[in-house]
């Protein structure tokens, strides 16, 4: 597809994101989800979205990629090239006509109106509440990448979408893929069955080198919105900071171990030391506490020249469970080590989603995905402000970071990075 000129690009995409009702939403009410060919759409054609679509197509042979949407045309072409190469020997699996490649801030509306049955939501997390709302109201089954929002206002919207999806009997699969990792699944089941006794503490780490996917280079004529979207990792309103964009997987594992019972409070700290772009930090230390006295410490850092670790230890009264590198083992009174097959959890989450859909089941991960998302936000709120944050405060917070009425020619200043002790708790 030939990329439009900048003027055409701006004209095509000047609609505000809030204008969800601008287009009629197509219906495929006659589709028999247990047997018919399912059409897949994608909104947000980056690497993770492209991978999710390929896994969806692999999970069910009677599916096709039917429509694609992104704010940037080159992302669509790159994505379809990657997916098309993977399925080049399977004609008809990638069936995206030129008129079903939608570009711009309103592309999501057009994907939802194109006749798809299931949509993959894989834009930056700041857009997730709005896209979930639109997809559920459009009557689509959903694969929703994490995070499911980046502020409490967004999470409340997500909770409403989850409720409506249940009422409309729409499948909703969350992209917290660790819940589908075979070793972790078996270990968590053993933990919940009492093999390590009562959980008293959890220590979880996600420490790596600086993430440098985006350079921050600003090209001539690039407006504020375009520049920030092209470097979205580094802006809190888009990514939610590293705690939400990456480390929220560790938050979700903590929530999973605690049977998805939310903590009552948390206290956190952190800093911005090596980051130079945008307003995100590069480290967080969060201590969550539950009503029964259990604590969980999450240490997450993305800095060069430092010790790296990505693991979890769940400490019980009768033993400990260790997670590391997609492996798991238990020590103590009832030792155990996972020795089963190694299967990619990203693929399993799609395999089970489509198997359930074909069986007429309606999986919905919405409640737990919203809770894990809010746990991550809660920790960031505490670190940014230097204050204790209770679960109820996080639930009720009026904090809202998404700018209003996005347009390509808007002035969009970058707020300064948070400063603990000075940034107010909203």
C-alpha positions as CSV (number, residue, x, y, z in Angstrom):
1,X,0.0,0.0,0.0
2,X,1.4,3.4,-0.9
3,X,1.8,5.6,2.2
4,X,-0.3,8.8,2.1
5,X,1.3,12.2,2.1
6,X,1.6,13.9,5.4
7,X,-1.2,16.3,4.5
8,X,-3.5,13.3,3.5
9,X,-2.4,11.5,6.7
10,X,-3.4,14.5,8.9
11,X,-6.7,14.9,7.1
12,X,-7.6,11.3,7.4
13,X,-6.8,11.2,11.1
14,X,-8.0,14.5,12.5
15,X,-11.1,12.9,14.2
16,X,-11.1,12.8,18.0
17,X,-10.7,9.3,19.5
18,X,-13.8,9.9,21.6
19,X,-16.0,9.8,18.5
20,X,-16.8,6.1,18.8
21,X,-20.3,6.4,17.3
22,X,-19.2,8.1,14.1
23,X,-19.5,4.8,12.1
24,X,-22.2,2.2,12.1
25,X,-20.8,-1.1,13.5
26,X,-21.2,-4.0,11.1
27,X,-22.8,-7.2,12.6
28,X,-22.2,-10.8,11.8
29,X,-25.0,-12.1,14.0
30,X,-25.5,-15.1,11.7
31,X,-22.0,-16.3,12.3
32,X,-21.9,-19.7,14.0
33,X,-18.8,-19.4,16.2
34,X,-18.6,-23.2,16.7
35,X,-18.0,-24.0,13.0
36,X,-17.8,-21.0,10.7
37,X,-14.6,-19.3,9.5
38,X,-13.8,-16.6,12.0
39,X,-12.5,-13.2,10.9
40,X,-9.8,-11.6,13.0
41,X,-9.0,-7.9,13.1
42,X,-6.1,-6.2,14.8
43,X,-5.9,-2.7,16.3
44,X,-2.3,-1.8,16.9
45,X,0.1,-3.5,14.5
46,X,3.3,-3.5,16.5
47,X,5.4,-6.6,17.2
48,X,3.3,-7.9,20.0
49,X,0.1,-7.5,18.1
50,X,1.6,-9.2,15.0
51,X,2.7,-12.0,17.2
52,X,-0.7,-12.4,18.8
53,X,-2.4,-12.5,15.4
54,X,0.0,-15.2,14.2
55,X,-0.7,-17.2,17.3
56,X,-4.5,-16.8,16.8
57,X,-4.2,-18.0,13.2
58,X,-2.0,-21.0,14.4
59,X,-4.5,-21.8,17.2
60,X,-7.5,-22.3,14.8
61,X,-7.1,-23.4,11.1
62,X,-10.5,-22.0,10.2
63,X,-9.6,-18.4,10.8
64,X,-8.4,-15.5,8.7
65,X,-6.8,-12.1,9.3
66,X,-9.4,-9.9,7.8
67,X,-8.8,-6.2,8.8
68,X,-5.9,-4.2,10.3
69,X,-5.8,-0.8,11.9
70,X,-3.0,1.5,13.1
71,X,-2.2,5.2,13.3
72,X,0.8,4.7,11.0
73,X,0.5,3.1,7.6
74,X,4.0,1.6,7.6
75,X,3.1,-0.4,10.8
76,X,0.4,-2.1,8.9
77,X,2.6,-3.0,6.0
78,X,5.4,-4.3,8.3
79,X,2.9,-6.4,10.2
80,X,1.2,-7.9,7.3
81,X,4.6,-8.7,5.8
82,X,5.7,-10.6,8.9
83,X,2.4,-12.5,9.3
84,X,2.1,-13.1,5.6
85,X,5.5,-14.7,5.5
86,X,4.6,-17.1,8.3
87,X,1.5,-18.2,6.5
88,X,2.7,-18.0,2.9
89,X,2.0,-21.7,2.3
90,X,-1.6,-21.4,3.6
91,X,-3.6,-19.4,1.1
92,X,-6.5,-17.4,2.4
93,X,-5.3,-17.2,6.0
94,X,-4.1,-13.6,5.5
95,X,-7.0,-12.0,3.6
96,X,-6.6,-8.2,4.1
97,X,-7.8,-6.3,1.1
98,X,-6.4,-2.8,0.6
99,X,-9.7,-1.3,1.6
100,X,-9.5,-3.1,5.0
101,X,-6.2,-1.5,6.0
102,X,-7.3,1.4,8.1
103,X,-5.0,4.2,9.1
104,X,-5.5,7.0,11.6
105,X,-6.8,7.9,15.0
106,X,-10.2,6.5,14.0
107,X,-8.8,3.3,12.5
108,X,-10.2,1.2,15.4
109,X,-13.8,2.2,14.5
110,X,-13.3,1.0,11.0
111,X,-11.8,-2.3,12.0
112,X,-14.7,-2.9,14.3
113,X,-17.1,-2.0,11.5
114,X,-15.4,-4.2,8.9
115,X,-17.2,-7.5,9.7
116,X,-14.6,-9.1,12.0
117,X,-15.6,-11.6,14.7
118,X,-12.7,-11.3,17.0
119,X,-10.4,-8.3,17.5
120,X,-6.8,-8.2,18.9
121,X,-6.3,-5.1,20.9
122,X,-2.5,-4.3,21.0
123,X,-2.1,-0.6,21.0
124,X,-0.2,1.2,23.8
125,X,-2.0,0.6,27.1
126,X,-3.3,4.1,27.5
127,X,-5.9,3.4,24.7
128,X,-7.0,0.1,26.1
129,X,-10.1,1.2,28.2
130,X,-11.5,3.1,25.2
131,X,-10.9,0.3,22.8
132,X,-12.4,-2.3,25.1
133,X,-15.5,-0.2,25.5
134,X,-15.8,0.2,21.7
135,X,-15.1,-3.5,21.0
136,X,-17.6,-4.8,23.5
137,X,-20.3,-2.4,22.4
138,X,-19.6,-3.6,18.8
139,X,-20.2,-7.2,19.9
140,X,-16.8,-8.6,19.2
141,X,-14.8,-11.3,20.9
142,X,-11.6,-9.9,22.2
143,X,-8.0,-10.7,22.8
144,X,-6.7,-7.9,25.0
145,X,-3.0,-7.3,25.6
146,X,-1.8,-6.0,28.9
147,X,-1.9,-3.6,30.5
148,X,-5.7,-3.0,30.5
149,X,-5.3,0.6,31.4
150,X,-2.8,3.0,33.0
151,X,-4.9,4.9,35.5
152,X,-7.8,4.2,37.9
153,X,-10.3,6.1,35.8
154,X,-9.4,3.7,32.9
155,X,-9.7,0.6,35.1
156,X,-13.2,1.6,36.2
157,X,-14.1,1.8,32.5
158,X,-12.5,-1.6,31.9
159,X,-14.6,-3.1,34.7
160,X,-17.8,-1.8,33.1
161,X,-16.7,-3.3,29.8
162,X,-16.0,-6.6,31.5
163,X,-19.5,-6.6,32.9
164,X,-21.1,-5.8,29.6
165,X,-19.0,-8.5,27.8
166,X,-20.4,-11.1,30.3
167,X,-23.9,-9.9,29.6
168,X,-23.4,-10.0,25.8
169,X,-21.6,-13.4,26.1
170,X,-18.4,-12.2,24.5
171,X,-15.1,-14.0,25.0
172,X,-12.4,-11.8,26.6
173,X,-8.9,-13.2,26.9
174,X,-6.3,-11.2,28.7
175,X,-2.7,-11.1,27.5
176,X,-1.2,-12.0,30.9
177,X,0.4,-15.0,29.3
178,X,2.2,-16.3,32.4
179,X,-1.1,-17.7,33.6
180,X,-0.8,-20.2,30.7
181,X,2.9,-21.2,31.2
182,X,2.8,-25.0,32.0
183,X,5.4,-25.0,34.7
184,X,3.8,-22.0,36.5
185,X,0.3,-23.4,36.2
186,X,1.3,-26.7,37.9
187,X,3.3,-24.9,40.5
188,X,0.5,-22.5,41.3
189,X,-2.0,-25.3,41.6
190,X,0.3,-27.0,44.1
191,X,0.7,-23.8,46.1
192,X,-3.1,-23.3,46.2
193,X,-3.4,-27.0,47.2
194,X,-1.2,-26.2,50.3
195,X,2.1,-27.9,49.2
196,X,4.1,-25.0,50.7
197,X,1.7,-24.3,53.5
198,X,0.3,-20.8,54.0
199,X,2.0,-18.0,52.0
200,X,3.7,-15.5,54.2
201,X,5.8,-13.6,51.7
202,X,6.6,-13.2,48.0
203,X,9.7,-11.7,46.4
204,X,9.5,-10.9,42.7
205,X,12.0,-9.3,40.4
206,X,12.1,-7.8,36.9
207,X,15.5,-6.2,36.5
208,X,17.1,-5.8,33.1
209,X,19.1,-3.3,31.0
210,X,17.6,-0.1,29.8
211,X,14.9,-0.7,27.2
212,X,15.9,1.3,24.1
213,X,13.4,0.3,21.5
214,X,12.7,4.0,20.6
215,X,15.4,6.6,20.0
216,X,13.3,9.7,20.8
217,X,14.5,11.3,17.6
218,X,12.0,14.0,16.4
219,X,11.8,14.4,12.7
220,X,11.2,17.7,11.0
221,X,7.5,18.6,10.9
222,X,6.6,15.9,13.5
223,X,3.9,17.2,15.8
224,X,3.7,16.6,19.5
225,X,1.2,13.7,19.3
226,X,3.0,11.9,16.4
227,X,6.3,12.2,18.2
228,X,5.0,10.8,21.4
229,X,3.1,7.9,19.7
230,X,6.3,6.9,17.8
231,X,8.1,6.8,21.1
232,X,5.3,5.7,23.3
233,X,7.2,3.6,25.8
234,X,8.6,6.8,27.4
235,X,5.4,8.6,28.1
236,X,3.2,7.8,31.1
237,X,-0.1,8.6,29.4
238,X,0.7,5.9,26.8
239,X,2.6,3.2,28.5
240,X,1.9,3.7,32.2
241,X,5.7,3.6,32.9
242,X,7.7,0.4,32.9
243,X,5.8,-0.9,35.9
244,X,2.8,-1.2,33.7
245,X,4.3,-1.9,30.3
246,X,6.6,-4.7,31.3
247,X,6.6,-5.4,35.0
248,X,2.9,-5.8,35.3
249,X,3.4,-9.4,34.4
250,X,5.2,-9.8,37.7
251,X,2.4,-8.0,39.5
252,X,-0.1,-10.5,37.9
253,X,2.0,-13.4,39.1
254,X,1.8,-12.0,42.7
255,X,-2.0,-11.6,42.3
256,X,-2.3,-15.1,41.0
257,X,-0.4,-16.6,43.9
258,X,-2.7,-14.7,46.3
259,X,-5.8,-16.2,44.6
260,X,-6.6,-12.8,43.1
261,X,-7.5,-11.3,46.5
262,X,-6.4,-7.7,46.3
263,X,-3.9,-6.2,48.8
264,X,-5.1,-3.8,51.4
265,X,-2.3,-1.3,51.0
266,X,1.1,-0.7,49.4
267,X,4.2,1.5,50.0
268,X,6.6,2.1,47.2
269,X,9.7,4.0,46.1
270,X,11.6,4.5,42.9
271,X,13.7,6.9,40.8
272,X,14.5,8.3,37.4
273,X,18.3,8.1,36.9
274,X,19.2,6.9,33.5
275,X,16.1,7.9,31.6
276,X,16.4,11.0,29.5
277,X,13.3,10.8,27.2
278,X,9.7,11.5,28.2
279,X,8.6,11.3,31.9
280,X,8.9,7.6,32.9
281,X,11.1,6.3,35.7
282,X,13.6,3.4,35.5
283,X,13.1,1.7,38.8
284,X,10.4,0.8,41.4
285,X,10.3,-1.1,44.7
286,X,6.8,-1.9,45.8
287,X,5.7,-3.6,49.0
288,X,2.1,-4.9,48.9
289,X,0.4,-6.1,52.1
290,X,-2.7,-8.3,52.5
291,X,-5.2,-8.3,55.3
292,X,-3.8,-11.6,56.7
293,X,-0.4,-10.1,57.0
294,X,1.2,-11.6,53.9
295,X,3.6,-9.2,52.1
296,X,4.9,-9.2,48.5
297,X,7.9,-7.2,47.4
298,X,8.3,-6.3,43.7
299,X,11.7,-5.0,42.7
300,X,11.8,-3.8,39.1
301,X,14.6,-1.8,37.4
302,X,15.7,-1.1,33.8
303,X,19.2,0.3,34.0
304,X,22.5,-0.4,32.4
305,X,25.5,-1.6,34.4
306,X,23.5,-3.2,37.1
307,X,22.7,-6.7,38.4
308,X,19.8,-8.3,36.4
309,X,17.3,-10.9,37.6
310,X,13.8,-12.0,36.6
311,X,12.5,-14.5,39.1
312,X,9.9,-15.1,41.8
313,X,10.1,-16.7,45.2
314,X,6.9,-17.6,47.1
315,X,7.6,-18.3,50.7
316,X,5.2,-20.5,52.7
317,X,5.1,-22.1,56.2
318,X,6.1,-25.5,54.8
319,X,8.4,-24.6,51.9
320,X,9.2,-22.3,49.0
321,X,8.4,-22.2,45.4
322,X,10.8,-20.7,42.8
323,X,10.0,-19.4,39.4
324,X,12.8,-18.7,37.0
325,X,13.1,-18.8,33.2
326,X,9.8,-20.6,32.7
327,X,10.8,-23.3,35.2
328,X,9.4,-24.0,38.6
329,X,10.4,-26.0,41.7
330,X,9.5,-26.4,45.3
331,X,11.7,-26.9,48.3
332,X,10.8,-27.8,51.9
333,X,8.6,-30.5,53.3
334,X,7.1,-31.5,49.9
335,X,9.8,-31.0,47.3
336,X,8.9,-31.0,43.6
337,X,10.3,-29.9,40.3
338,X,8.4,-29.3,37.0
339,X,9.5,-31.9,34.4
340,X,6.7,-31.5,31.9
341,X,6.7,-30.2,28.3
342,X,7.8,-26.7,27.5
343,X,5.2,-25.0,25.4
344,X,5.0,-21.3,24.6
345,X,2.5,-19.6,26.9
346,X,1.6,-17.0,24.2
347,X,0.4,-19.8,22.0
348,X,-1.4,-21.7,24.7
349,X,-3.5,-18.6,25.6
350,X,-4.8,-18.5,22.0
351,X,-5.2,-22.3,21.7
352,X,-7.5,-22.4,24.7
353,X,-9.3,-19.2,23.7
354,X,-10.3,-20.6,20.3
355,X,-11.0,-24.1,21.6
356,X,-13.4,-22.6,24.1
357,X,-15.1,-20.4,21.4
358,X,-15.5,-23.4,19.2
359,X,-17.0,-25.4,22.0
360,X,-19.6,-22.6,22.7
361,X,-17.9,-21.6,25.9
362,X,-17.3,-17.9,26.7
363,X,-14.1,-17.4,28.6
364,X,-13.7,-14.1,30.3
365,X,-10.5,-13.1,32.1
366,X,-11.8,-9.6,32.8
367,X,-12.1,-9.4,36.5
368,X,-8.6,-10.6,37.3
369,X,-7.0,-8.6,34.4
370,X,-8.6,-5.4,35.8
371,X,-7.4,-6.2,39.3
372,X,-3.8,-6.9,38.3
373,X,-3.8,-3.8,36.3
374,X,-5.0,-1.7,39.2
375,X,-2.4,-3.3,41.5
376,X,0.4,-2.1,39.2
377,X,-1.2,1.4,39.0
378,X,-1.5,1.4,42.8
379,X,2.2,0.7,43.2
380,X,3.2,3.5,40.7
381,X,0.9,5.9,42.5
382,X,2.7,5.2,45.8
383,X,6.1,5.5,44.2
384,X,5.4,8.7,42.4
385,X,3.9,10.4,45.5
386,X,5.9,8.8,48.3
387,X,2.6,8.0,50.0
388,X,1.0,4.9,51.3
389,X,-1.9,3.9,49.0
390,X,-4.7,1.7,50.0
391,X,-6.7,-0.5,47.7
392,X,-9.8,1.6,48.3
393,X,-7.9,4.8,47.5
394,X,-6.7,3.2,44.2
395,X,-10.3,2.1,43.4
396,X,-11.7,5.5,44.1
397,X,-8.9,7.7,42.7
398,X,-9.9,10.3,40.1
399,X,-6.5,10.2,38.5
400,X,-6.9,10.3,34.7
401,X,-3.9,10.7,32.4
402,X,-5.4,10.3,28.9
403,X,-5.5,13.6,27.0
404,X,-8.8,14.8,25.7
405,X,-9.8,15.1,22.0
406,X,-6.6,13.9,20.5
407,X,-5.7,15.4,17.1
408,X,-2.6,15.4,15.0
409,X,-2.1,19.2,15.2
410,X,-2.7,19.5,18.9
411,X,-0.2,21.0,21.4
412,X,0.6,18.1,23.8
413,X,3.2,19.1,26.4
414,X,5.0,16.4,28.3
415,X,4.4,16.7,32.1
416,X,7.7,16.6,34.2
417,X,8.6,13.3,35.8
418,X,7.0,12.7,39.1
419,X,8.9,13.6,42.2
420,X,8.2,11.6,45.4
421,X,7.1,13.9,48.2
422,X,6.0,16.6,45.9
423,X,3.7,14.9,43.3
424,X,0.2,14.9,44.8
425,X,-1.8,11.8,45.4
426,X,-5.0,12.1,43.4
